[in-house]
Amino acid sequence: MKRVLPTLLAIFISMLLGCAPKMPLDPEQMISQLPEGFSDQSHAVVEADYQSGFWWKALGDDNLNVLIDSVLKSNLELLRSDALVAQIHATAIATGSARYPAISLGAEAKASGVGSRETSSYLVSFPASFEIDLWGRLASLEAAARFDLIAARYNRQAIAQSLAAQAAGLYLSGKALERRLAVANLSVESYKKSFELVESRYKRGLASILEVRQADRLYAQARVAVPALQQEQQAILQNLAVLAGRFDENTGQAAQQPEAFSLPPEVPAGLPSELLLNRPDVAAARSNVDALWSRTLAARAARFPSIKLTGSAGFASSELGLLVQQPSQIWSAAAGLAMPLVNAGGLKAQEEAALKRYEQAVYSYGQVVLTAFSEVEQALFAREKLLERHGLLLELNRVASLTLETAQNRYERGLVEYLVVLDAQQAYFLAQNELLGVEAALFQNFVTLNRVLGNGWGGDFTRQAQDSGR
């Protein structure tokens, strides 16, 4: 009988070792099918300084730099994420501590008596316990906790990335609105002069009442556009204040004269698809895969025998004054083995559940990578088409300006009705607004490209984000 249990134990261990878990899905396969680079649509895309780690500085706008710096320091969601990273960091330390001996302090005093006879006993002990991690269960749990921490730090970076992109997008939208407001105010003045001119000619019998009504309609239509743009500008200011973690009572600024149209900085074509691996959401998904695989290994190791060592050292005495004397020293040591034999398949089911969670994480990682690649391709294609529209709109603005000038000259010579001038005037301002819309879209595309490529958050910014989560 003495040989039966060791034999059964040896057979059980050999069976478990013989069917050790194998990685059913390789997460590297999720990125193996990606092309080496993005499509040739990237011939005229933005060029941000990807090595600097602060892509928005490529725009050369000090106000934008100050704004994003404020957002990254004071945004409440980012501060909450910092606290979450700190919590997961503490959890990882607590999980890792299970691999080391645990020592505690125990103290006890007893008094008992029979009749007039009393006895006392005093005990001070330092019990310790330690589990020998033969199968790597504790090491796997510690590794999983560390991967959780890495994923949390990457998620924190993803939030910072999103906030910087939101702030830059809103700021650039505000700049575009300033230009649209300036053009809207110019159109109001232009339509006002047209209305006054036509009305004056009508009073002298040189224009029809229809021309007066048409000029008045376009003048009113131009005025209606201004309050809507001011409302949109105010909403942007408030949203920027929320991103920066404050309340802004600013009610908006007066529109400035529109500046000359300019494109964002350029980036060479042929960007490698490996840039996607720098995206914090992709890196976080990969860390989550590693964490769940470690937990799968831990669930597997839980089916093995566990060996625990316990011991205690201290002092025991019937007199308190002699408690810490050498004769009062006591100690004990023990070793125990526990091995699950029958639990209705519970441990095996837990291992299977852990394995399926790992498989889900691998598929999720693949989905994140595919989505990231698709986002970059869409942004690059959008950039090309926006640039194409920009070239066509520049030509349209040139033609519209010449048409308006010609119509005004012919009207002054009495060769056309003023409705022709009004039509040319309306077409000119419409072309102006379309050009401003494409300009705004190009800058938003600049923001989008830096966000979806992820490489705009490399270098110092990455270290800053990770350090703040420690």
C-alpha positions in Angstrom: 0.0 0.0 0.0 2.9 2.3 0.7 4.0 2.0 -2.9 0.6 2.4 -4.5 0.2 6.1 -3.8 3.6 7.2 -5.1 3.0 5.1 -8.2 -0.4 6.7 -8.8 1.1 10.1 -8.2 3.9 9.5 -10.7 1.4 8.2 -13.3 -0.9 11.2 -12.8 2.0 13.7 -13.2 3.3 12.0 -16.3 -0.1 12.1 -17.8 -0.4 15.8 -17.1 3.1 16.6 -18.4 2.3 14.5 -21.6 -0.6 16.7 -22.5 0.8 20.1 -21.6 -1.1 23.0 -23.2 -0.1 24.0 -26.7 -0.8 27.4 -28.1 -3.8 26.7 -30.4 -3.7 30.1 -32.1 -0.6 32.1 -32.9 -1.3 35.8 -32.5 1.5 36.5 -35.0 -0.6 34.9 -37.7 -3.0 37.8 -37.3 -0.5 40.2 -38.8 1.3 37.8 -41.2 -1.2 38.5 -44.0 -0.8 42.3 -43.9 1.0 43.9 -46.9 4.4 45.3 -46.2 3.2 48.8 -46.9 0.1 50.7 -47.5 -1.4 51.4 -51.0 0.1 53.8 -53.4 -2.6 56.3 -52.4 -0.1 57.7 -50.0 1.8 59.9 -52.5 0.7 63.2 -51.0 0.0 62.7 -47.4 1.1 64.6 -44.4 4.6 64.6 -43.1 4.7 64.8 -39.3 8.0 64.4 -37.4 7.3 60.8 -36.3 10.5 60.6 -34.3 9.7 63.6 -32.1 6.6 62.0 -30.6 4.6 65.3 -30.8 3.1 65.2 -34.3 0.9 68.3 -33.8 4.0 70.5 -33.5 4.6 70.0 -37.2 1.8 72.5 -37.7 3.9 75.3 -36.1 1.0 76.7 -34.0 2.0 77.7 -30.5 -1.6 78.1 -29.4 -2.3 74.5 -30.4 0.8 73.3 -28.6 -0.3 75.0 -25.3 -3.8 73.6 -25.7 -2.8 70.0 -26.1 -0.2 70.3 -23.3 -3.1 71.5 -21.1 -5.3 68.6 -22.2 -2.7 66.0 -21.5 -2.1 67.4 -18.0 -5.6 68.2 -16.8 -8.1 66.0 -18.7 -10.3 64.2 -16.1 -10.6 61.0 -18.1 -6.8 60.8 -18.4 -6.4 61.4 -14.7 -8.9 58.6 -14.1 -6.8 56.4 -16.4 -3.7 57.3 -14.4 -5.4 56.1 -11.2 -6.5 52.9 -12.9 -2.9 52.2 -14.1 -1.7 52.7 -10.5 -4.4 50.3 -9.2 -3.4 47.6 -11.7 0.3 48.2 -10.8 -0.5 47.6 -7.1 -2.5 44.5 -8.1 0.5 43.1 -10.0 2.7 43.6 -7.0 0.2 41.8 -4.8 0.0 38.9 -7.2 3.7 38.6 -7.5 4.1 38.5 -3.7 2.5 35.1 -3.6 5.7 33.6 -5.0 7.7 34.6 -1.9 7.4 33.3 1.7 4.8 34.9 3.9 5.8 35.6 7.5 3.4 36.8 10.2 3.4 37.5 13.9 1.3 35.7 16.4 1.0 36.4 20.2 -1.0 34.5 22.8 -1.5 34.7 26.5 -3.6 32.2 28.4 -4.6 31.7 32.0 -6.5 28.8 33.5 -7.2 27.5 37.0 -8.6 24.6 39.0 -9.8 25.6 42.4 -7.0 27.8 43.9 -4.4 26.6 41.5 -3.7 28.9 38.5 -1.5 28.3 35.5 -0.4 30.8 32.8 1.2 30.4 29.4 2.6 32.9 27.0 3.4 32.4 23.3 5.1 34.6 20.7 5.5 33.0 17.2 6.5 33.9 13.7 4.6 31.5 11.5 5.8 31.3 7.8 4.4 29.6 4.7 5.7 29.1 1.2 4.3 27.3 -1.8 6.9 25.6 -4.1 5.9 26.7 -7.6 6.9 23.5 -9.3 4.5 23.8 -12.2 4.7 27.6 -12.7 1.2 28.4 -11.6 2.3 31.4 -9.4 4.8 32.5 -12.0 2.1 32.4 -14.7 -0.3 34.4 -12.6 2.4 37.0 -11.9 3.2 37.2 -15.7 -0.5 37.7 -16.4 -0.7 40.5 -13.9 2.4 42.2 -15.5 0.8 41.9 -19.0 -2.3 43.4 -17.5 -0.2 46.4 -16.4 1.4 46.7 -19.8 -2.0 46.7 -21.4 -3.3 49.3 -19.0 -0.4 51.6 -19.8 -1.0 51.2 -23.5 -4.7 51.9 -23.0 -3.7 55.0 -21.1 -1.6 56.0 -24.1 -4.5 55.3 -26.4 -6.7 57.7 -24.4 -4.0 60.3 -24.5 -3.7 59.8 -28.2 -7.4 60.1 -28.7 -7.6 63.3 -26.5 -4.7 64.9 -28.4 -6.4 64.1 -31.7 -9.8 65.5 -30.4 -8.2 68.7 -29.2 -6.3 69.2 -32.4 -9.4 68.4 -34.5 -11.6 70.9 -32.5 -8.9 73.5 -32.6 -8.5 73.2 -36.4 -12.2 73.2 -36.8 -12.3 76.5 -34.8 -9.6 78.0 -37.1 -11.6 76.9 -40.1 -14.7 78.5 -38.6 -12.9 81.8 -38.2 -12.2 81.8 -41.9 -15.7 80.8 -42.8 -17.0 83.6 -40.5 -14.7 86.1 -42.2 -15.9 85.0 -45.6 -19.5 85.1 -44.4 -19.1 88.7 -43.1 -17.5 89.7 -46.4 -20.4 88.2 -48.3 -22.9 90.1 -46.1 -21.1 93.4 -46.9 -21.0 92.5 -50.6 -24.7 91.5 -50.8 -25.6 94.7 -48.8 -23.8 96.9 -51.4 -25.5 95.0 -54.2 -28.9 95.4 -52.6 -28.3 99.2 -52.0 -27.1 99.6 -55.6 -30.1 97.8 -57.1 -32.5 99.6 -54.9 -31.0 102.9 -55.9 -31.2 102.0 -59.6 -34.8 100.9 -59.1 -35.8 104.3 -57.7 -34.3 105.8 -60.8 -36.2 103.4 -63.1 -33.1 101.6 -64.1 -33.9 98.2 -62.5 -36.9 96.0 -62.0 -38.6 95.2 -58.7 -37.6 91.6 -59.3 -34.0 92.5 -59.2 -34.6 94.4 -56.0 -36.3 91.4 -54.4 -33.6 89.0 -55.6 -30.8 91.2 -54.2 -32.7 91.6 -50.9 -33.2 87.8 -50.6 -29.5 87.1 -51.1 -28.6 89.8 -48.6 -30.9 88.2 -46.0 -29.6 84.7 -46.8 -26.0 85.9 -46.2 -27.0 87.4 -42.8 -28.7 84.2 -41.6 -25.4 82.2 -42.0 -23.5 84.3 -39.5 -25.3 83.3 -36.2 -25.1 79.6 -37.0 -21.4 79.8 -37.5 -21.0 81.8 -34.3 -23.0 79.1 -32.4 -20.8 76.4 -33.8 -17.7 78.3 -32.8 -18.9 78.7 -29.3 -19.7 74.9 -29.0 -16.1 74.2 -30.1 -14.7 76.5 -27.4 -16.8 74.8 -24.7 -15.8 71.3 -25.9 -12.1 72.3 -25.8 -12.6 73.6 -22.3 -14.1 70.2 -21.2 -11.2 68.3 -22.8 -8.8 70.5 -20.8 -10.7 69.8 -17.6 -12.1 73.3 -17.0 -15.1 75.5 -17.6 -14.6 78.2 -20.1 -16.8 81.3 -19.9 -15.3 82.7 -23.2 -18.2 83.5 -25.5 -16.1 83.4 -28.7 -13.8 85.7 -30.6 -14.3 87.9 -33.5 -13.4 86.3 -36.8 -10.2 87.4 -38.4 -9.4 88.0 -42.0 -9.0 84.7 -43.8 -5.4 83.7 -44.3 -4.0 82.3 -47.5 -4.9 78.7 -48.1 -2.2 76.2 -47.0 -1.8 72.5 -46.9 -0.6 70.5 -43.8 3.0 69.3 -44.0 3.7 66.4 -46.3 4.9 62.8 -45.7 6.6 60.6 -48.2 4.8 57.7 -49.7 5.6 54.0 -48.9 4.8 54.1 -45.2 5.4 50.5 -43.8 2.5 48.7 -42.3 4.7 47.9 -39.3 3.8 51.4 -38.1 0.5 49.9 -37.0 2.3 48.0 -34.3 3.1 51.3 -32.6 -0.6 52.0 -32.1 -1.3 51.8 -28.4 -4.6 50.0 -29.0 -2.9 47.3 -31.0 -0.2 46.9 -28.5 -2.7 46.8 -25.7 -4.6 44.0 -27.5 -1.4 42.1 -27.9 -0.6 42.4 -24.2 -4.1 41.2 -23.4 -3.4 38.1 -25.5 -0.2 37.4 -23.5 -2.0 37.9 -20.2 -4.8 35.4 -21.1 -2.3 32.8 -22.3 -0.4 33.1 -19.0 -3.7 32.6 -17.2 -4.3 29.5 -19.3 -1.0 28.1 -18.2 -1.9 28.9 -14.6 -5.2 27.1 -14.9 -3.4 24.1 -16.3 -0.9 24.2 -13.5 -3.7 24.2 -11.0 -4.4 20.6 -11.9 -1.0 19.6 -10.6 -0.1 18.7 -7.0 0.8 21.7 -4.8 3.5 21.5 -2.2 3.4 23.9 0.7 6.1 24.4 3.3 5.1 25.8 6.7 7.1 26.6 9.7 7.1 28.6 12.9 9.7 30.0 15.3 9.2 31.8 18.6 9.0 31.6 22.3 6.7 29.8 24.8 6.9 30.1 28.6 4.7 29.9 31.6 6.2 33.1 32.9 6.1 36.3 31.0 9.5 37.4 32.3 11.2 34.3 30.9 9.4 34.5 27.5 12.3 35.7 25.4 15.0 33.5 27.1 16.8 30.9 25.2 15.2 27.9 27.0 11.8 29.2 25.9 12.6 29.0 22.2 10.4 26.8 20.1 10.2 25.9 16.4 8.3 23.7 14.0 8.4 22.8 10.4 6.1 20.9 8.1 5.5 20.1 4.4 2.3 19.1 2.8 1.1 18.0 -0.6 -2.3 18.5 -2.0 -3.5 17.1 -5.3 -6.9 17.2 -6.8 -8.2 13.7 -7.6 -11.9 14.0 -8.2 -13.7 17.4 -8.6 -16.3 16.5 -11.3 -14.1 18.0 -14.1 -14.1 21.4 -12.5 -10.4 22.2 -12.9 -10.4 20.9 -16.5 -13.4 23.1 -17.3 -11.7 26.1 -15.8 -8.6 25.4 -18.0 -10.9 25.0 -21.1 -12.6 28.3 -20.2 -9.2 30.1 -19.8 -8.1 28.6 -23.2 -11.3 29.9 -24.9 -10.8 33.4 -23.4 -7.3 33.3 -24.8 -8.7 32.4 -28.3 -11.2 35.2 -28.0 -8.4 37.6 -27.3 -6.4 36.4 -30.3 -9.3 37.0 -32.6 -9.9 40.4 -31.0 -6.3 41.3 -31.6 -6.7 40.3 -35.2 -9.8 42.5 -35.5 -8.0 45.4 -34.0 -5.1 45.0 -36.5 -7.5 44.7 -39.5 -9.4 47.7 -38.4 -6.3 49.8 -37.9 -5.0 48.9 -41.4 -8.4 49.7 -42.9 -8.5 53.1 -41.1 -5.1 54.0 -42.5 -6.1 53.0 -46.0 -9.3 55.0 -45.8 -7.4 58.1 -44.5 -4.8 57.8 -47.3 -7.5 57.5 -50.0 -9.4 60.4 -48.5 -6.3 62.5 -48.5 -5.7 61.8 -52.2 -9.3 62.7 -53.1 -9.3 65.8 -51.0 -6.1 67.0 -52.8 -7.8 66.3 -56.1 -10.9 68.3 -55.0 -8.6 71.1 -53.8 -7.0 71.4 -57.2 -10.4 71.5 -58.9 -11.7 74.1 -56.4 -8.8 76.4 -56.9 -9.6 76.4 -60.6 -13.3 76.9 -59.8 -12.5 79.9 -57.6 -10.4 81.4 -60.3 -13.1 81.0 -62.9 -15.8 82.2 -60.5 -13.8 85.3 -59.7 -13.3 86.1 -63.4 -17.0 85.5 -64.0 -18.1 87.9 -61.3 -15.7 90.5 -62.5 -17.0 90.1 -66.1 -20.6 90.2 -65.0 -20.0 93.4 -63.0 -18.3 95.1 -66.0 -21.0 94.1 -68.4 -23.7 95.3 -66.0 -22.1 98.7 -65.6 -22.2 99.0 -69.4 -25.9 98.0 -69.5 -25.3 94.7 -71.4 -26.8 92.3 -68.8 -29.4 92.5 -66.0 -28.2 92.6 -62.4 -29.6 89.1 -61.8 -26.6 87.9 -63.8 -24.3 89.7 -61.4 -26.1 88.3 -58.4 -25.8 84.8 -59.8 -22.1 85.2 -60.4 -21.7 86.7 -56.9 -23.5 83.7 -55.3 -21.4 81.2 -57.3 -18.2 83.0 -56.2 -19.0 82.8 -52.5 -20.2 79.2 -52.8 -16.9 78.3 -54.4 -15.0 80.1 -51.6 -16.9 78.2 -48.9 -16.3 74.9 -50.7 -12.6 75.6 -50.8 -12.6 76.4 -47.1 -14.4 73.2 -46.4 -11.8 71.2 -48.2 -9.0 73.0 -46.3 -10.7 72.1 -43.1 -11.1 68.5 -44.2 -7.4 68.3 -45.2 -6.3 69.4 -41.7 -8.8 67.0 -40.1 -7.3 64.3 -42.3 -3.8 65.3 -41.0 -5.1 64.6 -37.5 -6.7 61.4 -38.5 -3.6 60.0 -40.2 -1.4 60.7 -37.2 -4.0 59.1 -34.9 -4.5 55.9 -37.0 -0.8 55.4 -37.8 -0.1 55.7 -34.1 3.5 56.6 -34.6 2.9 60.1 -33.7 3.0 59.0 -30.1 6.5 57.5 -30.1 9.6 58.6 -28.3 9.4 60.9 -25.4 5.6 61.0 -25.3 5.4 57.2 -25.0 7.9 57.3 -22.1 6.0 60.1 -20.5 2.7 58.2 -20.7 4.2 55.1 -19.2 6.1 56.9 -16.5 3.0 58.7 -15.4 1.2 55.3 -14.9 3.8 53.9 -12.6 
